[in-house]
């Protein structure tokens, strides 16, 4: 009996030692390389993470090893961006985002998700600062369940997904200068008398209504998904030849030339009406007979 108990104890100790060895090996081989790629872009330029915290699963998802890099005060400088609405590109694993945009005075102009940013309109050209946090949490999880910690710490895995995957976030801080110019496109550069030409205005900041001046007639701009649209009429009696079209957007004037082509509208010959062949003339004759 005593030998059996000693055997049981030795087996148990062997299992503990084996598990400890497996734990040590798993811990040692679980490195920061197990964290997801933090590649993100803004305006076509790569963003550099400025702070992160990830829990990388080990032992088949029984525990997590923490990798943390505290955020600093450094801000990445992207330089000058020439598009009115720089595109934000996130890693495929992103499931939650928090983005804030400030102007040079420090006023918060936008605070929301990356999806909400798609409808944000920069008020003007100038300098801006942005901070972005991109999260990855398991399906069914929320960021408030994420404990974080210091590098090397062990955390209990949430057990919300199989196989277990890393949970955590990257933070980005960057500055940029917007220097966008409006883009004007005419549906045609020539139009016949009596025709109409469409105008598309895009690429501008702010929501000020552009103005269009031309001697062809009154033109009003209407809001469209990509910017503004307008229609320039060429009256039937508009003078043929080139006509200047001046489009003013945010103090910038863009000039285009629209050529009006003459059009033959044909002629209508006048003929004397025969009352005998005209119903109204027949009624007129009857009324005068009586």
N, C-alpha and C positions, 0 to 999 in steps of 0.2 A: 504493500500500500504506500509506504513511504517512497519507494522508488517511482511509483506511478505519479505521485504528487510532484516529485522532483522533475520527472519528465514533462509533466504539464507546465510546470513553472519555466523550465528551460525552453520549451516550445514557445510559450508566451513571450519570454524575453527575446527569443530569436525573431519572432514576428515584430516586436517593438523595434529591435535593432534594424531589421530589414526595412520597416516603414520609415524609420528615421533616415536610413541611408537613401531610400528612394526620395524622401522629402528633401534631403540635402542636395541630391543630384538634380532634382526638379527645380529647386530654388536656385542652384548655381547656374543652370542652363536656361532659366527664364530671364532673359535680358530685356533691355529697353528696345531692342530690335523687334520685340513682339508687339510694340505699340503700333497702331495704324499710321499710315502715311499722312502727314499733315499738309499735303499739297493743296493750297487754295490760291485763287487769283482774284485780283481786282483790277479792272481796266486792262486785262491782258498781262498784268505783271504778277509775278509770283510773290506771295506773302510769306513772311518769315514768322514762325510761331514765337510769341513773347510770353511764355508761360504755358504750362500744361500739367495735367495730373491724370494718370491712367492706372487702372487696376487690371493687371494681366493675369488670367487664370493659370493655375498650376495644379498638379495632382488631379487632372481630369475635371477641373472646375470645382474642387472641394474648397480651395482657398485661392486668394488673389494676392499677387505681389504688387506693391505700389511703386510707381515711378513718378516722381513729382519734380517740377521745375518752376519755382515761384516766379510770378510775373515781376518784371522790372519797370523802371520808368523810361526805358529806351523806346523810341518811336521810329519805325521804319519810314524812310522818305522815298516816296514813289516818283516824285518829280511832277512834271506837267502832263496832264491827261487832256486829250483833245476831243473827247466825246462828252456830250451833255449828260449822259447817264451811263457811267462806267459799269460794265457787266461784272457781277459777282459770281465766281465759280467756286463751288465747294466740293470736298471729297465725297465720293459715293456713299460712304458710311454715315454721313451726317443725318441726324434725325431731329435735332433741335438747335436753333440758332438764336443769338441775341446780338443785335447790331445797334450801335449808336453813332450818330454823325453830328459833329459840332462845327460851327463856323469859326473864323479867326478870333472872334471875341469870346469864344467859349460857350455860346448859346447852343443848346441842344435842339437841332432841327429835326432829327428823326430818332426814334427809339422803337424798335420792333424786330420782327424776324426777317430772314432773308427773302421770304416770299412776299412780305409786305413792302420790302424795299423796291420791288419791281414797279410799284405805283408811286414811288417817291419822286418828286421833281425838285432838282436843285434850284434855289431861288435866283442865283446869278453866278457868273464866273468869279473865281477867287480861291482862297485857301481854305482847306477843310481838314479836320482830323476825325478818324474813325476808330472804333474799337469793336472787335468781333470775337465772339466765342462760339465755337462749333462743338456740339456734344454728340457722343454716341452712347446710347443706353439700350438695354435689351428691350425687345418688343414687350409691351405691357409694363415697362418700368418708367419711372419718372426721375428727373435729376435730383430731387430731394432725397432719394434713396442712396445717392452716391456719397460715400463717406470720405473718399480721398485719403490724405495722410502724407507721411514723409517717405522718401525713397527708401526701399528695403522693408518697409512694414508689411505685415501680413493682415489681410482682411478676409472675413467670411464671404464667400461668393454668394450672390443673390439667388443663384439657382433658377433664374427665369428663362434660360435658354440652354439647349443642348444641340451641338456641343457649345461649351461656354466660350465667349469671345470677350475681348477687352472692353472695358467700360471707362469713359472719361471724357476729357475735353482738351482742346487747344485754344489758346487766346492769341489774338493778333492786334497790334496797335500800329497805325500808320497814318501818315500825312500825305496830302496831294494837293495839287493846284489844278483847278478846272480852267481850261481856256478853249471853250467850245465856240464854234462859229455855225451860224444857221446854214442849212443846205436848201437851195431852191431848185425845184425841178418843174419844168413846163411839160405838159402832155404833148405839145407840138410847138415847133418854132415858126410854123406858118399856118395861117388860117384864112379861109375864104370869107368874104363879106357875108354876114348873117350867121357865122359860125361861133363857136365857143371853145376856149382853151382852158384846161384845168391847171391849177398851180398847187404843188405840194411843198410845204415848208416844214422842215424837220431839223433835229440836231441842236435846238436852242435850249437855253436854260430859262427858268422863270415861266410865268403864265401870262405875261403881257401880250395883248392881241397885236399881231403884226399889222402894218398898214401897207396898202398897195395903191400907188398912184399911177395913172395912165390916162392919156387923152381919149381912150376908147370907151370909157364909161365908168360908172361907179362899181367898185369891187368891195365885197365884204368877206372877211375871213371867218371860218367856222372851225370849231375844235374837232380834231380827228384823233384816232388812237396813236398815230405816229407823230402828231404835231398839229399842224393847221392846214386847211384846204381852202381854196377859193376858185372862182370861175370868172374869166375875163371875157366879156362879150364883144364881138365885132359886129357893129350894126350893119344893116344892108347898104347904108350909104357912107360907111367909114372910108376914109381916104386910103387908097392902096399905097403900099410901101412900108417902111420900117417905123415901128412905134416903140418908144422906150417904156419899160415897165420897171418902176422903182419900188422895191420891197424893203421896208424898214423893220428890223427886228432888234429890240434891245439897244437902240441907238446906232446900229450898224445898217447901212443901206447897200443893198445888192441890186444891181441893174441888169436887166435882161432885155433883149430886143425881140419883138414879135412882128413878123412880117404879114401884112394883110394883102391877100390876093384878090383881084377883081373877079366878080362872078356875074355871069349873064343870067339874069332872072327871066329873060324872054319878054315879049310884048303881047299885049291884049288889044285886038282890033275891035273898034266900036262899030256896031251896025244898027241901022234903023229897024225898030221892032215893028212887025206887022200885027195889028190888033187881032186879025183873024187867026193868027197862030199863037196868040198869047192868051191864056185863061183870064188873066187880070184885065187885059184889053177887052175881051169879050164881055166881061162883067161891066166894064166902064161904058161900053156902047149901049148895053141894055138899060143901064141906069139913066142914060141920057135920052133914050127913046121915050121913057115914061115921063 
